């Protein structure tokens, strides 16, 4: 029998190697993603190491520590990056932290102290969770193309890499947000560049999505309830994107479970990590600790890094909010529950059925408070992704409701329907064509982002020592030369920057900021899968347009046009 087993294994290995050798698409995929995947794995191990150290544990808990360590590692990269961002320096930090992560994981693997956990119920629903993660792999292996990635989440660290250090970006309002997770992409971007570095970021976010699903499963003990939450379209479709939704949702769960178990150290670390990710974590953390009537440990102060930075730079710890040109995050869409549940033009914003129903069974002070906070936010009509973490916590406590057969059946139907929605959105995204070898990366990006060609054309024309003011577009990720510009909703901020009394004043401001070129981009506006305009482009005020035109007419010494873009060289 042993000989047959060995023979079967050899035959299977021979067959697999033959498939990989003859199947060109598999070879291309491996060659295209191997290095980004390796980089993402190294950063993930570094996050695990830091997470375990923050918990003061001599054994790593990979899913938990990845979620905790992700923003902590990024914050270390950011702090170092304020002095210098160099590939060798970022890789050294990553290698040291990753070595710690590997040692702690090995210690946990060798230890026999952990008791075997009971198998979760509803095993069939695990297929839905696996399906979501497989769908997430499709956009993860593709270069970044989501608007928020190109204008903010990846654009900010890439701009810092181009500048050589983490600098203030006053025209980009979202650059003042807590950037703990975004800064964790600095090693990959500095070493691999924007193309491969963006794919590495995708894989790292996919690892965080898997970790979040595992943390949810531990708390619920039910694959059905876990699948009902994980297949929520607004959450599921972003698992392969460089957005913070999954790790943020995971940290909501970690803080809730830690306080539930009266683990003050873990709760403090989770609070610090969450504050490094997004402002929306702050009200939840305040309510959670107030209801527990406890004070967090000192480590929570680490979570104030970006608040202190904003206080120093702008005098406002919550910048860019409470300022004249704060970005709009409320009034994002029509205030109608049906539009949140499903709207075909905003499929990636759909909440689905399960996460809307489950909070009705919330048990405990914090879950009920979280559900009420979500209800209050709903009346402000924000993006669905802001509501998901608040709805996730009360949904976790609804495990008892799955004991009712009729409700379990309803959840099962919800899981199937939501999984089909996620698969449909993934198919419409276009990344399958890249995975199947139907298009090149350049053709894929040109089709997804009409401004890509203009950005690359300008980038090729710019000298290394240039710094360019980009007007007309909110995407800056694909530049490899230093640029300055606003985000998708920063037209007012950029207008205020240019709207000065005289062209001489505008030229003086540009010279003071080191601007050597001005790029005007008039690329076609992208549309979503429903054929509607995807996002609003940043528009200058009439007076700012006039003053910029006069300034360029008077001070530009060279003009070049290509691919819906015009580049002015200033004297």
N, C-alpha and C positions, 0 to 999 in steps of 0.2 A: 504493500500500500504506500509506503514511503517513497519507493522508486517511482510509482505512478504519479504521486503528488509532485515530485521534483520534475518529472517529465512534462506534466501538464503546465507547471509554472514556466518552464523553459519555452514551451510552445506558445503560451500566451504572451510571454515577453517578446518572442520572435515576431509574433503577429502584430503586436503593438508597435514595435520598432519599424516594421515594414510599413504600417499605416502612416506613421509619422514621417517616414522617409519618402513615401510616394504621394502623400496628401499635402500638396503645396500650401494650402491655406493654413493648415496647422503649423507648418514651418514658419510661414510669414508671421502668424500670430505670436509664436514663441519669440522670434527674433525682435518683433516690435514691442513686446510687453515684458520680456524677461528682465531687462535692466530696471525699468520702473517698478516692477513687482518686487525685485530684490531690494530696491531702495525703500519701498514702502514697508517691506518686512523689517528692515533694519530700524526704521523710525518707529514702527509699532513696538519692537522689542525695547527700544529706548523709553517709550512711553510706559510700557509695563514695568520696567525697572524703577522709574521715577514714582509711579503710582504705588508700588510696594514700599518704597522707601518713605513716602509720605504717610502711609498707613503704619509705618514702623513694624513691618512684618518681615520675617526672615524667609517667607515663602510667597511666591507670586501667585495671584489669582488672575489669570490672564484677562478674562472679560472685564472684571471689575477694575483692575489696575490700568488697563488700556484706556478706559473711559476717564479715570482720574488723572492719569499721567499725560494724556493727550494735550490738554491746555497748559499743564505745568511745564512740559517739555517745550512747547511753543513759546511760552513766556520766557524761559531761559534763553532760547534762540533770539527772541526779541531784545532782551536786555543786553546780550552780547552784541547783537546787531546794531544797537545804538552807537557802538564804538566802531565796529567794522563788520561787514558781511563779505566773507571770502569762503570759497569752496572748502579749502583745507581746514578752516576754523570750524565751520558748520559740521563737517564730516567727523572731525575729532570729537566734538561734543556728542554727536550721535553715536559714535563707536564706543565711547566710555559708558554712556547710559545704556546702550544695547548690551554691552558685556555684563553689566549689573543685572539687566533683565534676564539674560540667558542663565546666569548663575542662580538666580532666585527661582526661575522656572525649573531648573534641574533639581534644586533642593526640594521643591514641592513635589516633583515627580518621584523622587527617591523616598520621600517621607510616606509612612504608612499610617499617619495619625488621623487622616481624614476618613470619616465613616462614609460608606457608600450611600449616595442619595437615592431616594425612591424614584422610580421611573415616572415621568409625567403622564397624566392621563390623556386620552384622545390622540393617540399616536398618528392617526391618519392625517390630522391637520398639519403635522410637520411638513408634509409635502407642499403645502401652501407657502410655508416659511421658506423652504428651499427654493420654490419657484420664484419668490420675490428676490432672493439673493442671486439667483441665476439671471433674472431679468436685469438686476443691478449691474452684473458683470458686463452687459452689452454696452451701456454708455460709459462704464468705468474704463474699458479698454480703448475708448475713443478719446481724441484730444478735446480739451475743454471747449464747450460751445454754448453753455447756458448763460443767459444775460447777466445774472448776479455773479457768476464766476468771473466773467470777463471785465466787469465793471468794478468789482469790489473784493470778493473773497480771494481770488487769485491775483487780481490786478495790483492790490496793495503790496503783498510780499514781492511780486515780480518787479514793481517799481523800486522797491528798496534794494533789490539785487542789482538793478541797473545803476542805482545811485552809489552802491558800495556800502551803504549803511541805512539804518532805519531812521528816516527823516520825517518831519511833519509835512503833510500834504493838505494844505489849507483849502484847496479848491474841491477836494473830494470829501464830502461831508461824512461818508461812511468810514473813512480812514480813522475817525476818532472812536469808532465802536471798540469794545473789547476784542482784541485780535489774538487771543491765546492760541486758538486752533489754527487760524490762518498763518501765524508765524511758524508753526510746525512744518510748513512747506518750504521754509527757507533753505534747508539742506538740499532737498531735491531740486529746487529751482536753481540754486547757485551751482550745483554740480552738473545737472542734466539739461538745463535750459528750459524754456517754456513748453516745448512740445512734449518731451518725455517727462519733464518735471510735473506737468499737469496731469499726465496719466498716473504717475506715482501718487499724486495727491488723491486722485480718484480711488485708487486701490486702498489707500490708507483710510479714507472715509468709508469704504466698503467694509474694511475690518471693524471699524467702529460701529457700523450698522449691525454686523453679526454679533458683536459684543453686547450691544443694546438688546437685541433679541434674546440672547442668553440670560441677561440680567432680568428681563421681564419674565422669562420662563421659570427662573428660580423662584420668583415671588408668587406667581400664579399657580405653579405646579400643574398647569394644564396647557397642552398644545393647542387646544381649541381656542381658549381665551387669548393665548399668545398670538396665534394666527389671526384672530379677529382684530387685534391691535396692529400687528406688523403689516397686514395687508391694507391698512388705511391708505388710500391712494396718495393723499397729500404728504404722507411720510414715506411710503414705499418707493415712489418714483424718484425720490432724491437720494436713494441709497448709493448710487454710483456717481453722484455729483459732488463737487467740492463745496457743499453747504454745511451748516452747523446743526441742522435739524435732528439728525440721529444722535450724535453725542450729547446734544443738549437734552433731548428727551431721556437718554440714558441717565444723565446726571440728576434729573428730576426724580427718577425712580430710585437711584442710589441714595439720595438724601432722604427720601420718604422712608425707605426700608431701614436705613441706619437709625433714624429717629424712632422708628417703630420698634427696633431692637435695642434702643437706648445705647447705641454705640456712638458716643460723643466724638471720639477721634475720627471715625469714618465720616460722620456727618459734617465735621469741621472741614475735612479735606474736600468732601463733595461740594460744600458751599464755596470754598476757595476756587475750586475748578470751575464751577458753574458761573461765578462772577467774572471769570476770565474768558467766557464764551459769548454771553449775550446779556444785554440789559434786562431782558424779560425774566431772567432767573432771579433778579433782586427782589421783586415783590413776593415771589413764592418763598424764597429763603427767609425773608423777614417774618412772614406769616407762620412758616413752619417752626422757627425757633421761638416765636412768641407763644404759640400754642403749646409748645413743649416746656416753656418757662425755664429755659436753660440758656447759658451763654456758650457760644462756640469757643474752642481753644484758639490760641494765638495764631495758628497756621492759617486761619481764615484771612489774616491780613495780607497774605500773598495775593488773594483775589482782588485787592484794591490797586494793583499795579497800574492798570490802564485808567482807573479813576484819578489816581494821583498824577499820571502823565497829562491827562486832560486839564486838570486843575492848574498845573504848571504852564501848559501851553496856551490855554484859553481862559483860565479863571473859572471854568465851569466843569465840574467833575463828570457831568452827564452830557458833555458835548457829543454831538451837535445839537441835541435837544435844548429847548428853552433859549434858542437863538432866533434871530430874525429870519433866517433861511433854513430852518430845520427841515429834514426830509419828512415826507408824509408817509406814515406807516398805518394810519387809521383812515377810514373812508376809502379803503383799498378797492372795495367792490360793493355791489348792491346788498343792502341789508335785507336778506331773505334767506331763511333757513334752507329752502329748496336749492338755492344757488350754491350754498355751502356743501350740501349733500352731494349734488352732482350738477355740473354745468359743463357742457361739452367744449366750450371755448376756453375753459380753465380746468381741463381734466386733471392736471397736476396739482390743482388746488382742492380737489374733491375730498370731503371727509368720509364719504361712504356711510354705511349704516351702523356698524358695530360701535364705533367710538362715540356716536351720537346717543345710542341707547344705553350703553353700559353705565355711564355715570349716574343713572337713575337708581342703581343698586349700591351706590357708594356707602361705605361703612367707615366711621371714624371722623374725628374732627378735621384733620388735615385734608383727607380726600374730599369731604363735603365743602370745605373752604376753597379747595382748588377748583371744584366744579362751579362754585359761585363766582370765583374770579374769572373763569372761562366765560360764564354767562355775562358778566359785566363787560368783558372785552368784546364779546360778540356784538353788543349794541354799538360799539365803536367801529364796526365793520372792518376789521383788520384782515390781513392775509390769513388763510386757514392754517398756515404753518406756525403762526404765533399761538393759535388755540390748541394745537395738538398736544404739547407737553402738559398743559393744564388739564386737559381731558384725559390724558393717559393715567395720571395718578388715581383719580377716582375710579377709573375703569379696572384698575388692578384689584380692587377690593370686591369686585363683583363675581368672584369665583363661585360663591355659593349659589348664584343664580343659574349657573350652568348645570346644576343638579336637576333643574326642572327640564324635563324632556322637550317640552314645546319650545322653551327659550333656547335650549341647546340646538334644536333643529333650526331655529331662526338664525342663530349665530353661524351655523354650518352653511346655510344658504348665503349669508352675508360674506363669509370667507370665500366661497366659490365665486360669487359675483365680483367682489373686490379684486380677487386674484386675476380674473379675466380682464378687468379694467386696467390693471397694472400691465398685463401682457399686451393689451391693445395699445396703451400709451407707449410702451417700449418699441413696439413694431412701427408706430407712426413717427418715432423719433429719428429714424434714418440711420442709426448706428449699426443696424444689422448689415447694411450694404457694405460698410467698412469692414465688419467682422468677416463677411463672406468674400471679401476681395473684389467686390463689384466696382468700388471707387477708390481712388487714392485719398490720403489724408487731406491733401490740398483741395481736391474736388469736393470732398465732404465738407470742409470748412467754408469754402466759397458758397456752397449751397445753403448751409446753415446760417452763416453770418456774412451778409453781403459786404460788410465793411472790412472783412479780413484782407481782401486783395488790396484795398486802399492803404491799410495799416502796413502791410508788408512792403508795398511800393515806397511809402514814405520812409520806413525803417531802413531800407536799402540805400536811400539817397542821403541819409543823415550821417555826418562825420561822428567819430567816436566821442569827441569832446563837446558835443552839442547838448542842448537842453531845449526841448520843443514844447510850446504851448499848443495843445490840441483842442480845436473848437469844432463843434458840430456832431460829436459822437461821445457817448458815455463809456465806451470800451477802450481800455488801454493795455490789456494783458499781453497782446502779441508783440508789443514793442520791445526791442532789446537795447534801445538807446534811452537815456533819461528823458522822460516826458512829464508834463503837468497838464491836468485837465480835470473836469468835473465828472460826476457819475451821471446815471440816467436821469436823476431828478435834481441836478445841481445847476440848472440853467440860471436861476436867480443868483446863486453864489458866484458863478463865473461872470455874470453880467455886472455884478457889483464890483468885481475885480477890475473890469475894463471900463466901467462907466465913470471916467474922470473928466475934469473940466476941459483939458487940452490934450492934444496928441503928444505934446512934449512930456506931460505928466504920465501918460500911458507908457511911453518909451522909457522913461526913468524907472517906472515900476518894473517893467520887463527886464531892464538891465540890472536892477537891484536883485531880482530873483534869478539872475543868470540865464534868462531866456535868450537863445540865439536864433531860433526859428519859430515860425508860426505855421501850423498846418490846419487848413480848412478842409473838412471832409463832408462830402454831400452824397453819401452812399445810400442806396435804396433801403427803406425801412423793412426789417424782417416781418414775416407774418407767422402766426401760430398754425396748429394743425387744422383749425377751423377756418383758415383763410383771413383772419382778422389781424390788425396791427398788433405786434407782439408787445411792444412797450413804447412809452413816450420818450422821444429823443430830447436831450437838453437843448433848449432854445434860448438865444440871447435876446435881451430886450432891444427895442428899436434904437434907443440911445447908445447902448453898448455896441451894437452892430455898426452904427454910424461912426463912433469914435475909433473902433478897430479899423474900419475901412480907411479913414483919414490917416491913421497912424501907419498902416501898411503902405499906403500910397506915398507917404512922405519918407519913410525910413527903410523900406525894403529895397535891397540891392540885387536880388535875384528871385525869379519866380519860375517854378516848375510844376507842371500839371501831369497827373497820371492816375488812372483807375479811380475816378470820382474824387480825387484829392488834389489840392493845390498847396505847395510848400513855398513859403516865403522865407528868404534869408535876410536877417536884419543887420543893418550896419551900426 
